Amino acid sequence: MPVKLTSPIVLLCSERSGSNLIAKVFDAHPKVSGPGAAHLFKVMSEVAHTFDPDSEDLREAVLELFQAKVSAWQIDEMGIETHRGLLENCETAAQMCASLYQAEADRQGKQHVLLKENSAFAYLPMLSGISSDLRLLFMVRDPRDMAVSWINGPVMRGGAIRAAERWLKDQSGTFRTFATTGADIKKATLRYEDLLADPEIHLKRVCTELKLDFSEEMLRFSEKSTSAKKDSGRSSMWSNLNKPLISGNTQKFRKSLTTEQIQYIETVCGDYMEVLGYPLVNDPATLPGTPEELAELRRSIEPIEPYDKPAYQELPQEERDRFEKWSRLYKQLSARAPRPVQVSK
């Protein structure tokens, strides 16, 4: 019988907006497993149609993707043959991904999983099909500070332009999701800045909204989350996961971004920023008002929009190897031709 996840928490969050942090906060909860990013559902939602359902090729693709993940899971030590056995009775890619997540939760002795996968709103139907009592957690960060983190991330391609456009895409996708899902699905929202300012108050609120008992251990995630300790050493992007919350880690953009970068972000993201409680530093009347003006502003900051970053070459070889292995596999899977479909006449 294929696995069905029980009351999973699906995280809706942009990259560099605290997604790995909140996953570890929940991983410290005695009932929730929040393993490191594996992007199983994201990638398979994009490429599963190129495989025959219930095929060995599909199972091997899911296993190869799992083996290539950058994060460390407790079930890694079980070995490939055990992992292969977990997928034996699964027919679809969604069932296979769910089986691996459930095995990780079982290994930790926990009932629920928190799914940290980029742009989860795009494949929510896939997640709904292998879940009972789905729960949604929307976490957001000021896009200007998100852009600073993006720029400083050695493995992140691009800078303020790419960060702003990704933030806009993720917020618009999340807003659509919240507007089109019924009241029967439990939902909670959390701003990164509020989590840092008063973690206990806001974590208690979020847990109440998700119908999950709050645990004091969530506040001590850097000590209580096993995966936080492991993953902090596997990627420079996760180096703070084994440290307590940094209360003053906000408003960095004021010193780190140029005037033009801030203008671009506020022009692109301004409508959502206003709704989410992030005041603009620019008078809206002074921001680009036409597509042509925005394009001109974009061209002015493109020269400082780094694609390849010198800091990447300074990372340990082992870390670069892990990242490049996953990237090669993703490109390989994405390049597969669609599976032929028979059309009835």
N, C-alpha and C positions, 0 to 999 in steps of 0.2 A: 504494500500500500504506500503510494507516494506521500511524502511529508507535507504537512500543512502547518505553517507557522502560526502560533497562538498569540494573538494580540501584539504583533510586532510594532515597533515604533519606527516610522519612516521619516528620516530627516530630510527636510527641504532647505537647502542652504547653498550659498555660493562658495567656491573655493576661496581660501584665505579669509574666511569670515567666521572662523571659530568652529568649523564642522568637526575637525579631529578632536578639538578640545572638549566639545559637548559629548562626543561619543565616549570619551574616556570618563567624563563625569558620570554618565549613565552606566558605564562598564563597572564602576565602583559599587553600583547598587546591587544588593544581594540577589535580586531577581532578574537582572537584565545583563545580557551579554552584548558588549559593544566592541566587536573586533575591529582591527585596523582596516583601512580602505582596501578593498579587493576589486571593486567595480565589476563584479560578476554580472549583476543584473543589467547594468548600463551597457556593457559591451555585447552581451548575448541578446539584449533587446534589439540591437542594431544588426546582428549578423546571424541569428538563429534561422532566419528564413532561407539561408544559403545551404542549410543542412537538411537531410531527411529526418523527420521526427523519429524518435525511438531508435536512433542509429548509433553504432559504435563510433562513427566519425564525430557525431555531436557530443557524445560522452567524452571522447578524448580531447575535443576542443575545450570543453568546460574544465577538464582536469588540467590541461596545459595552461589555461588562463589562471587557474587557481595556483598552480605551482609557480607562476611568474610574478605573482603579486609582490609588492614591495614590503608590505606589512608582515608581521609574524603572528600566526595563530597557534593556539595550543594543540590543535589536531594535526599540525605539520609533522609532529614527531610520530604520528601513527603510520605514516608511509603511504606511498602511491597506491599499493594494492588495496589497502583498507579504504582509501578515498574512492577507488574504483568500485569497490563493493557498495559504497554508500549510494552510488548512482544506478545500481543494477536494476532496480524496479521503477526507475524514472523514465518517462516518455518524452517530456518536454524540457527545454532549457530552463524554464522557470522552476520546474520541480527539482532539477539537478542543483541549481544554485541554492534553492531553499534547503535541500538536504544537507549541503555543506555548512550552511549557517546554523541549522538545527544541531548538527553534530558538534559544532563549536560550543553552542549553548549547553548541550548535554555534558560535554567535557568539563564545563565550569560548574555544572550542577544548577543551572539557571533555567527559568521557564520561558523567558522572552528574549527577543533580539532587538537591537537597535541597528537599523540598516543605514549605513553611511555610504551613499553612492551619489556621485555627482548628477545633477539635473534629474532627480528622481521623479519630478512631476511628469516627465516625458514618457515614462513607462510605468505609471501607476496602475493601469489596468493589468499589466503583467504581474505586478506585486499583489494586487487584489485577488487575483486568481489562485494564489498559493497561500493566502492568509485568511484567518478568521479574526474578525474584530480589529481591523486595521486602525492604527492610530497615527496621526500626522503631527510632526513638530517642525514648525517654521522658525528658523533662526536667521537673523539678518545682522549685518554690520554696516556702519557708515561706509558708503562706497569710496570715499576719499581715503579713509584709513585702510580699507581693503586694497585699494590701488597701491598704497605704500608697501604693504606686505607682499603684494604681487611683484612689484618692482624689485624688492629685496630678495625674493625667492630665487635662488640660483637655477632651479629647474623649470621655472615658469617662463614660457615664451612671452615676449612683449612687455608692455608697461601700462601706463594709465589708459591708453586707448582701448587695449584689449580687455583690461580689467573692467572698465566702465561698461563696455558692451556685454560682457559676460554677466555682470551684476544686473543690468537691465533685463537681459533674457531670463535670468533665474527668478527675479522678482515678478515679472509679468507672468511667467509660467506658474509660479506659486499662487499668485492672486487668482488666476483662472481656475486653478485646482480648488482653492477654497470656495470659490463662487459656484462651482459645479458639483461639489460633493455634498451629500445629504447630511442632515443633522445627526444621523445615526453614527457617523464617523467622528471619533473624538479628535479634537484639534487644539493645539496650543501654539502660542507665538512667544518668541524670546529675542530680545535685542542683545547683541554681544556686550554692549556698553552697560546694560542693566545687570547682566550676569556678573560683570566685574565689580560694579558698584555695590551690589548687595546680593551676593549669591544665594544666601539662605532664603530670603524672602521670595526671590523669583523662581528658584528651584522648587520650593514648596508650592507656589502657584501653578507652575507647569505640571508638576506631578498630580495635583488636584484635578486640573483640566484633562489630563490623560487617564484619570482614574487609576493612578499608581501611588502606592504608599511612599511618602518621602522617606529617605534614609540619610541619616547624618553622615554616613560613609561617602556620600556623593561629594561632600565638601572637602574630603580628604582623598580625592581621586588619585593624586600623585603618589600616594602611599598604597592605596587599596586596589587600584587597577593594575593587574598583571601586564596587560597589553600596553599600558602607558609606559611602563618601565622598559619593555622590550622595544617598542616602536620608536621611542625617543632616541635610540642609538642607531636606528636603521635609515633615517633620512634627516637631513639638515632642516627640512620643512617641519619636522616634528620634535625638534630638540627641546622645546619647552614643556612637552607633555608630562615629564616626570617632575615638574615644579609646580608649586601652588599658583593660584590665579594671580596675575599681575594687575593690581587694581588701577594703576595709572596708564595702562596701555591703550590710551585713546587720544584723539586730536593730534596725532603725529603728523598728519598731512600739512598742518600749518607751517611746519619747518622743513618738511621733506619734499613737498610738491611745488612746482613752479606756479605762478599766477595763471598761466595758460592751461596747465594741466587741470587745475581746480575749475577753471571756467568750462573746460570741455566736459568734465565729469558732471558738473552741476547742470549743464545744458542737456546732456544725454539722459541723466538720471533724476533730474529735478522734480518731476511730477511724483514719482514714487518716494523720493526723499521727503517731500512735504507730508505725504500721507503717513510715513513711518516715523516722523518726528525728528528729522535731521535738517535743521535750518541751513539755508544757503548762506555763504559768506558774501556772495555777490548780489547786488540788486538785480532781480530778474530782467529789468528793463535794459540792463547793460550787457546781457548775454546774447549770443547769436540768435537772431530771430528768424532766419531763413536757412534752408538747406545749403545755399551757397556760402553763407557766412560761417556755418558750422564746418563745412568742408575746408574753408580757408583756415579756420582755427586748427582743424585736424592736421592739415599740411604743416602748420607751424611747429607742431610738437612731434611729428613723425621722425625727425632726425634723432631724437633722444628716446625713441621707442625701441628698446633692444630686443632682438630676436634671440641671438646667442649671447649669453652673459659670461664674461671672463671668470666670474666667481664659480661657474659650473666646473671649470677645469681644475679648480682648487679643491673640489670635493674628493674624499677618499675614492680610490679606484673601485672598491667593492660597492660603494653606493652608486656610482655611475653605471657600473655593470648591471646592477639590479634595475635601475631606471631604464636603461637602454634595451635590456632584454624584454621588459614589459612593452615598451614603445614599439619594438620590432614586431612583436606578436600581435599587437593591436592593429598595426598597419597591414600585416599579413591577413588577418581575419577580415578586416574592412575591405580588402581588395578582392575578396571572393566573389565569383559570379553568382547571381541569384539562381536558386534551384528551379529547374523547369516546372511549370504548372500546366497540367492538362486542362484544357478548356472544353467543356461539353458543347457539342453541336446540336 
